[in-house]
Amino acid sequence: MIREAYNTHARLSVRKSFTDTPPTLHRAAATLARVDFQRAYPLASKLAAVAFAGWAVTKAVLIVSGMGWLYALAFVGMNLPLCLFSCLFVVWMLDDNEAAGALALFSTILNSLLI
């Protein structure tokens, strides 16, 4: 009796509606398949490090222009030099040592946000 109530045609339609992929996903998958992530990751990491270091310098300049040198020196502290050093470390070391470069990228981001 249970087997008679089970509708296999409904089951196939449910399965078909969940397994159909829209054409936009096919295009996105084809685009991602063409990206060489081995070359894109270092480039994106270096770009992010330079962008965050630029953001830190911009914030420091805004603090200097608004409050003065002494306030900026107390407010920025060692975060700006550490951010700039970490940015240079990412640019120089990411190709040689990915783990150290990723750690330096994290340091760049953290120090730029702490300013």
Buried (B, 14 or more C-beta within 10 A) or exposed (E): EEEEEEEEEEEEEEEEEEEEEEEEEEEEEEEEEEEEEEEEBBEEBBEBBBBBBEBBBEBBEEBBEEEEEEEBEEBBEEBBEBBBBBBBBBBEBBEEEEEEBBBBBEBBBBBBEBB
